[in-house]
Amino acid sequence: MPRGRKKQLAGTQRTYQVLARFRPHVKESMELKLELMRIEAGKEEWTMADLVRHAAWEFCKEPGDKREP
């Protein structure tokens, strides 16, 4: 479903929204990974969206990029 774009100031970040469907076995493994991530300090409040955002960041970042998502 297309969404209209709102005008923003030059240089501001834009949000890119993605809708995804996963097979049941993928969703189950993602839920297990989320449980493991919640054990780490600072990640106790993570949601599935945070997990997907982090995975996308790790997949798309350039080699040697030391920034955190």
Phi and psi restraints in degrees (range 20) as a CNS / XPLOR table:
assign (resid 1 and name C) (resid 2 and name N)
       (resid 2 and name CA) (resid 2 and name C) 1.0 -69.6 20.0 2
assign (resid 2 and name N) (resid 2 and name CA)
       (resid 2 and name C) (resid 3 and name N) 1.0 143.1 20.0 2
assign (resid 2 and name C) (resid 3 and name N)
       (resid 3 and name CA) (resid 3 and name C) 1.0 -118.0 20.0 2
assign (resid 3 and name N) (resid 3 and name CA)
       (resid 3 and name C) (resid 4 and name N) 1.0 141.9 20.0 2
assign (resid 3 and name C) (resid 4 and name N)
       (resid 4 and name CA) (resid 4 and name C) 1.0 -72.2 20.0 2
assign (resid 4 and name N) (resid 4 and name CA)
       (resid 4 and name C) (resid 5 and name N) 1.0 151.8 20.0 2
assign (resid 4 and name C) (resid 5 and name N)
       (resid 5 and name CA) (resid 5 and name C) 1.0 -94.7 20.0 2
assign (resid 5 and name N) (resid 5 and name CA)
       (resid 5 and name C) (resid 6 and name N) 1.0 137.5 20.0 2
assign (resid 5 and name C) (resid 6 and name N)
       (resid 6 and name CA) (resid 6 and name C) 1.0 -96.3 20.0 2
assign (resid 6 and name N) (resid 6 and name CA)
       (resid 6 and name C) (resid 7 and name N) 1.0 143.4 20.0 2
assign (resid 6 and name C) (resid 7 and name N)
       (resid 7 and name CA) (resid 7 and name C) 1.0 -67.3 20.0 2
assign (resid 7 and name N) (resid 7 and name CA)
       (resid 7 and name C) (resid 8 and name N) 1.0 137.4 20.0 2
assign (resid 7 and name C) (resid 8 and name N)
       (resid 8 and name CA) (resid 8 and name C) 1.0 -127.7 20.0 2
assign (resid 8 and name N) (resid 8 and name CA)
       (resid 8 and name C) (resid 9 and name N) 1.0 161.5 20.0 2
assign (resid 8 and name C) (resid 9 and name N)
       (resid 9 and name CA) (resid 9 and name C) 1.0 -66.2 20.0 2
assign (resid 9 and name N) (resid 9 and name CA)
       (resid 9 and name C) (resid 10 and name N) 1.0 148.0 20.0 2
assign (resid 9 and name C) (resid 10 and name N)
       (resid 10 and name CA) (resid 10 and name C) 1.0 -61.8 20.0 2
assign (resid 10 and name N) (resid 10 and name CA)
       (resid 10 and name C) (resid 11 and name N) 1.0 137.2 20.0 2
assign (resid 10 and name C) (resid 11 and name N)
       (resid 11 and name CA) (resid 11 and name C) 1.0 89.0 20.0 2
assign (resid 11 and name N) (resid 11 and name CA)
       (resid 11 and name C) (resid 12 and name N) 1.0 -3.2 20.0 2
assign (resid 11 and name C) (resid 12 and name N)
       (resid 12 and name CA) (resid 12 and name C) 1.0 -85.5 20.0 2
assign (resid 12 and name N) (resid 12 and name CA)
       (resid 12 and name C) (resid 13 and name N) 1.0 156.9 20.0 2
assign (resid 12 and name C) (resid 13 and name N)
       (resid 13 and name CA) (resid 13 and name C) 1.0 -78.7 20.0 2
assign (resid 13 and name N) (resid 13 and name CA)
       (resid 13 and name C) (resid 14 and name N) 1.0 150.5 20.0 2
assign (resid 13 and name C) (resid 14 and name N)
       (resid 14 and name CA) (resid 14 and name C) 1.0 -114.8 20.0 2
assign (resid 14 and name N) (resid 14 and name CA)
       (resid 14 and name C) (resid 15 and name N) 1.0 148.6 20.0 2
assign (resid 14 and name C) (resid 15 and name N)
       (resid 15 and name CA) (resid 15 and name C) 1.0 -96.2 20.0 2
assign (resid 15 and name N) (resid 15 and name CA)
       (resid 15 and name C) (resid 16 and name N) 1.0 134.6 20.0 2
assign (resid 15 and name C) (resid 16 and name N)
       (resid 16 and name CA) (resid 16 and name C) 1.0 -109.8 20.0 2
assign (resid 16 and name N) (resid 16 and name CA)
       (resid 16 and name C) (resid 17 and name N) 1.0 118.2 20.0 2
assign (resid 16 and name C) (resid 17 and name N)
       (resid 17 and name CA) (resid 17 and name C) 1.0 -98.8 20.0 2
assign (resid 17 and name N) (resid 17 and name CA)
       (resid 17 and name C) (resid 18 and name N) 1.0 137.4 20.0 2
assign (resid 17 and name C) (resid 18 and name N)
       (resid 18 and name CA) (resid 18 and name C) 1.0 -130.5 20.0 2
assign (resid 18 and name N) (resid 18 and name CA)
       (resid 18 and name C) (resid 19 and name N) 1.0 133.4 20.0 2
assign (resid 18 and name C) (resid 19 and name N)
       (resid 19 and name CA) (resid 19 and name C) 1.0 -106.5 20.0 2
assign (resid 19 and name N) (resid 19 and name CA)
       (resid 19 and name C) (resid 20 and name N) 1.0 130.3 20.0 2
assign (resid 19 and name C) (resid 20 and name N)
       (resid 20 and name CA) (resid 20 and name C) 1.0 -135.9 20.0 2
assign (resid 20 and name N) (resid 20 and name CA)
       (resid 20 and name C) (resid 21 and name N) 1.0 145.9 20.0 2
assign (resid 20 and name C) (resid 21 and name N)
       (resid 21 and name CA) (resid 21 and name C) 1.0 -116.1 20.0 2
assign (resid 21 and name N) (resid 21 and name CA)
       (resid 21 and name C) (resid 22 and name N) 1.0 140.9 20.0 2
assign (resid 21 and name C) (resid 22 and name N)
       (resid 22 and name CA) (resid 22 and name C) 1.0 -123.8 20.0 2
assign (resid 22 and name N) (resid 22 and name CA)
       (resid 22 and name C) (resid 23 and name N) 1.0 149.5 20.0 2
assign (resid 22 and name C) (resid 23 and name N)
       (resid 23 and name CA) (resid 23 and name C) 1.0 -67.7 20.0 2
assign (resid 23 and name N) (resid 23 and name CA)
       (resid 23 and name C) (resid 24 and name N) 1.0 155.6 20.0 2
assign (resid 23 and name C) (resid 24 and name N)
       (resid 24 and name CA) (resid 24 and name C) 1.0 -55.3 20.0 2
assign (resid 24 and name N) (resid 24 and name CA)
       (resid 24 and name C) (resid 25 and name N) 1.0 -40.0 20.0 2
assign (resid 24 and name C) (resid 25 and name N)
       (resid 25 and name CA) (resid 25 and name C) 1.0 -69.0 20.0 2
assign (resid 25 and name N) (resid 25 and name CA)
       (resid 25 and name C) (resid 26 and name N) 1.0 -31.0 20.0 2
assign (resid 25 and name C) (resid 26 and name N)
       (resid 26 and name CA) (resid 26 and name C) 1.0 -70.3 20.0 2
assign (resid 26 and name N) (resid 26 and name CA)
       (resid 26 and name C) (resid 27 and name N) 1.0 -42.8 20.0 2
assign (resid 26 and name C) (resid 27 and name N)
       (resid 27 and name CA) (resid 27 and name C) 1.0 -61.8 20.0 2
assign (resid 27 and name N) (resid 27 and name CA)
       (resid 27 and name C) (resid 28 and name N) 1.0 -40.6 20.0 2
assign (resid 27 and name C) (resid 28 and name N)
       (resid 28 and name CA) (resid 28 and name C) 1.0 -62.7 20.0 2
assign (resid 28 and name N) (resid 28 and name CA)
       (resid 28 and name C) (resid 29 and name N) 1.0 -42.9 20.0 2
assign (resid 28 and name C) (resid 29 and name N)
       (resid 29 and name CA) (resid 29 and name C) 1.0 -68.8 20.0 2
assign (resid 29 and name N) (resid 29 and name CA)
       (resid 29 and name C) (resid 30 and name N) 1.0 -33.5 20.0 2
assign (resid 29 and name C) (resid 30 and name N)
       (resid 30 and name CA) (resid 30 and name C) 1.0 -66.8 20.0 2
assign (resid 30 and name N) (resid 30 and name CA)
       (resid 30 and name C) (resid 31 and name N) 1.0 -38.0 20.0 2
assign (resid 30 and name C) (resid 31 and name N)
       (resid 31 and name CA) (resid 31 and name C) 1.0 -65.3 20.0 2
assign (resid 31 and name N) (resid 31 and name CA)
       (resid 31 and name C) (resid 32 and name N) 1.0 -38.4 20.0 2
assign (resid 31 and name C) (resid 32 and name N)
       (resid 32 and name CA) (resid 32 and name C) 1.0 -64.9 20.0 2
assign (resid 32 and name N) (resid 32 and name CA)
       (resid 32 and name C) (resid 33 and name N) 1.0 -42.6 20.0 2
assign (resid 32 and name C) (resid 33 and name N)
       (resid 33 and name CA) (resid 33 and name C) 1.0 -63.7 20.0 2
assign (resid 33 and name N) (resid 33 and name CA)
       (resid 33 and name C) (resid 34 and name N) 1.0 -38.2 20.0 2
assign (resid 33 and name C) (resid 34 and name N)
       (resid 34 and name CA) (resid 34 and name C) 1.0 -63.2 20.0 2
assign (resid 34 and name N) (resid 34 and name CA)
       (resid 34 and name C) (resid 35 and name N) 1.0 -40.6 20.0 2
assign (resid 34 and name C) (resid 35 and name N)
       (resid 35 and name CA) (resid 35 and name C) 1.0 -61.3 20.0 2
assign (resid 35 and name N) (resid 35 and name CA)
       (resid 35 and name C) (resid 36 and name N) 1.0 -41.1 20.0 2
assign (resid 35 and name C) (resid 36 and name N)
       (resid 36 and name CA) (resid 36 and name C) 1.0 -67.0 20.0 2
assign (resid 36 and name N) (resid 36 and name CA)
       (resid 36 and name C) (resid 37 and name N) 1.0 -38.9 20.0 2
assign (resid 36 and name C) (resid 37 and name N)
       (resid 37 and name CA) (resid 37 and name C) 1.0 -67.0 20.0 2
assign (resid 37 and name N) (resid 37 and name CA)
       (resid 37 and name C) (resid 38 and name N) 1.0 -33.8 20.0 2
assign (resid 37 and name C) (resid 38 and name N)
       (resid 38 and name CA) (resid 38 and name C) 1.0 -67.5 20.0 2
assign (resid 38 and name N) (resid 38 and name CA)
       (resid 38 and name C) (resid 39 and name N) 1.0 -17.1 20.0 2
assign (resid 38 and name C) (resid 39 and name N)
       (resid 39 and name CA) (resid 39 and name C) 1.0 -71.8 20.0 2
assign (resid 39 and name N) (resid 39 and name CA)
       (resid 39 and name C) (resid 40 and name N) 1.0 -31.5 20.0 2
assign (resid 39 and name C) (resid 40 and name N)
       (resid 40 and name CA) (resid 40 and name C) 1.0 -68.5 20.0 2
assign (resid 40 and name N) (resid 40 and name CA)
       (resid 40 and name C) (resid 41 and name N) 1.0 148.4 20.0 2
assign (resid 40 and name C) (resid 41 and name N)
       (resid 41 and name CA) (resid 41 and name C) 1.0 -64.4 20.0 2
assign (resid 41 and name N) (resid 41 and name CA)
       (resid 41 and name C) (resid 42 and name N) 1.0 135.4 20.0 2
assign (resid 41 and name C) (resid 42 and name N)
       (resid 42 and name CA) (resid 42 and name C) 1.0 85.8 20.0 2
assign (resid 42 and name N) (resid 42 and name CA)
       (resid 42 and name C) (resid 43 and name N) 1.0 -3.5 20.0 2
assign (resid 42 and name C) (resid 43 and name N)
       (resid 43 and name CA) (resid 43 and name C) 1.0 -119.9 20.0 2
assign (resid 43 and name N) (resid 43 and name CA)
       (resid 43 and name C) (resid 44 and name N) 1.0 17.1 20.0 2
assign (resid 43 and name C) (resid 44 and name N)
       (resid 44 and name CA) (resid 44 and name C) 1.0 -64.9 20.0 2
assign (resid 44 and name N) (resid 44 and name CA)
       (resid 44 and name C) (resid 45 and name N) 1.0 -28.6 20.0 2
assign (resid 44 and name C) (resid 45 and name N)
       (resid 45 and name CA) (resid 45 and name C) 1.0 -99.1 20.0 2
assign (resid 45 and name N) (resid 45 and name CA)
       (resid 45 and name C) (resid 46 and name N) 1.0 11.4 20.0 2
assign (resid 45 and name C) (resid 46 and name N)
       (resid 46 and name CA) (resid 46 and name C) 1.0 -62.5 20.0 2
assign (resid 46 and name N) (resid 46 and name CA)
       (resid 46 and name C) (resid 47 and name N) 1.0 145.8 20.0 2
assign (resid 46 and name C) (resid 47 and name N)
       (resid 47 and name CA) (resid 47 and name C) 1.0 -112.1 20.0 2
assign (resid 47 and name N) (resid 47 and name CA)
       (resid 47 and name C) (resid 48 and name N) 1.0 177.5 20.0 2
assign (resid 47 and name C) (resid 48 and name N)
       (resid 48 and name CA) (resid 48 and name C) 1.0 -62.2 20.0 2
assign (resid 48 and name N) (resid 48 and name CA)
       (resid 48 and name C) (resid 49 and name N) 1.0 -36.4 20.0 2
assign (resid 48 and name C) (resid 49 and name N)
       (resid 49 and name CA) (resid 49 and name C) 1.0 -62.6 20.0 2
assign (resid 49 and name N) (resid 49 and name CA)
       (resid 49 and name C) (resid 50 and name N) 1.0 -39.6 20.0 2
assign (resid 49 and name C) (resid 50 and name N)
       (resid 50 and name CA) (resid 50 and name C) 1.0 -63.7 20.0 2
assign (resid 50 and name N) (resid 50 and name CA)
       (resid 50 and name C) (resid 51 and name N) 1.0 -40.6 20.0 2
assign (resid 50 and name C) (resid 51 and name N)
       (resid 51 and name CA) (resid 51 and name C) 1.0 -63.1 20.0 2
assign (resid 51 and name N) (resid 51 and name CA)
       (resid 51 and name C) (resid 52 and name N) 1.0 -45.5 20.0 2
assign (resid 51 and name C) (resid 52 and name N)
       (resid 52 and name CA) (resid 52 and name C) 1.0 -66.1 20.0 2
assign (resid 52 and name N) (resid 52 and name CA)
       (resid 52 and name C) (resid 53 and name N) 1.0 -41.4 20.0 2
assign (resid 52 and name C) (resid 53 and name N)
       (resid 53 and name CA) (resid 53 and name C) 1.0 -61.0 20.0 2
assign (resid 53 and name N) (resid 53 and name CA)
       (resid 53 and name C) (resid 54 and name N) 1.0 -43.9 20.0 2
assign (resid 53 and name C) (resid 54 and name N)
       (resid 54 and name CA) (resid 54 and name C) 1.0 -64.9 20.0 2
assign (resid 54 and name N) (resid 54 and name CA)
       (resid 54 and name C) (resid 55 and name N) 1.0 -42.8 20.0 2
assign (resid 54 and name C) (resid 55 and name N)
       (resid 55 and name CA) (resid 55 and name C) 1.0 -62.8 20.0 2
assign (resid 55 and name N) (resid 55 and name CA)
       (resid 55 and name C) (resid 56 and name N) 1.0 -41.8 20.0 2
assign (resid 55 and name C) (resid 56 and name N)
       (resid 56 and name CA) (resid 56 and name C) 1.0 -64.0 20.0 2
assign (resid 56 and name N) (resid 56 and name CA)
       (resid 56 and name C) (resid 57 and name N) 1.0 -40.1 20.0 2
assign (resid 56 and name C) (resid 57 and name N)
       (resid 57 and name CA) (resid 57 and name C) 1.0 -62.2 20.0 2
assign (resid 57 and name N) (resid 57 and name CA)
       (resid 57 and name C) (resid 58 and name N) 1.0 -47.3 20.0 2
assign (resid 57 and name C) (resid 58 and name N)
       (resid 58 and name CA) (resid 58 and name C) 1.0 -63.6 20.0 2
assign (resid 58 and name N) (resid 58 and name CA)
       (resid 58 and name C) (resid 59 and name N) 1.0 -35.6 20.0 2
assign (resid 58 and name C) (resid 59 and name N)
       (resid 59 and name CA) (resid 59 and name C) 1.0 -72.0 20.0 2
assign (resid 59 and name N) (resid 59 and name CA)
       (resid 59 and name C) (resid 60 and name N) 1.0 -37.8 20.0 2
assign (resid 59 and name C) (resid 60 and name N)
       (resid 60 and name CA) (resid 60 and name C) 1.0 -95.3 20.0 2
assign (resid 60 and name N) (resid 60 and name CA)
       (resid 60 and name C) (resid 61 and name N) 1.0 -13.9 20.0 2
assign (resid 60 and name C) (resid 61 and name N)
       (resid 61 and name CA) (resid 61 and name C) 1.0 -70.9 20.0 2
assign (resid 61 and name N) (resid 61 and name CA)
       (resid 61 and name C) (resid 62 and name N) 1.0 154.2 20.0 2
assign (resid 61 and name C) (resid 62 and name N)
       (resid 62 and name CA) (resid 62 and name C) 1.0 -75.4 20.0 2
assign (resid 62 and name N) (resid 62 and name CA)
       (resid 62 and name C) (resid 63 and name N) 1.0 150.6 20.0 2
assign (resid 62 and name C) (resid 63 and name N)
       (resid 63 and name CA) (resid 63 and name C) 1.0 -60.3 20.0 2
assign (resid 63 and name N) (resid 63 and name CA)
       (resid 63 and name C) (resid 64 and name N) 1.0 134.3 20.0 2
assign (resid 63 and name C) (resid 64 and name N)
       (resid 64 and name CA) (resid 64 and name C) 1.0 86.9 20.0 2
assign (resid 64 and name N) (resid 64 and name CA)
       (resid 64 and name C) (resid 65 and name N) 1.0 -2.2 20.0 2
assign (resid 64 and name C) (resid 65 and name N)
       (resid 65 and name CA) (resid 65 and name C) 1.0 -73.9 20.0 2
assign (resid 65 and name N) (resid 65 and name CA)
       (resid 65 and name C) (resid 66 and name N) 1.0 118.3 20.0 2
assign (resid 65 and name C) (resid 66 and name N)
       (resid 66 and name CA) (resid 66 and name C) 1.0 -97.2 20.0 2
assign (resid 66 and name N) (resid 66 and name CA)
       (resid 66 and name C) (resid 67 and name N) 1.0 3.6 20.0 2
assign (resid 66 and name C) (resid 67 and name N)
       (resid 67 and name CA) (resid 67 and name C) 1.0 -70.2 20.0 2
assign (resid 67 and name N) (resid 67 and name CA)
       (resid 67 and name C) (resid 68 and name N) 1.0 155.6 20.0 2
assign (resid 67 and name C) (resid 68 and name N)
       (resid 68 and name CA) (resid 68 and name C) 1.0 -102.3 20.0 2
assign (resid 68 and name N) (resid 68 and name CA)
       (resid 68 and name C) (resid 69 and name N) 1.0 147.7 20.0 2
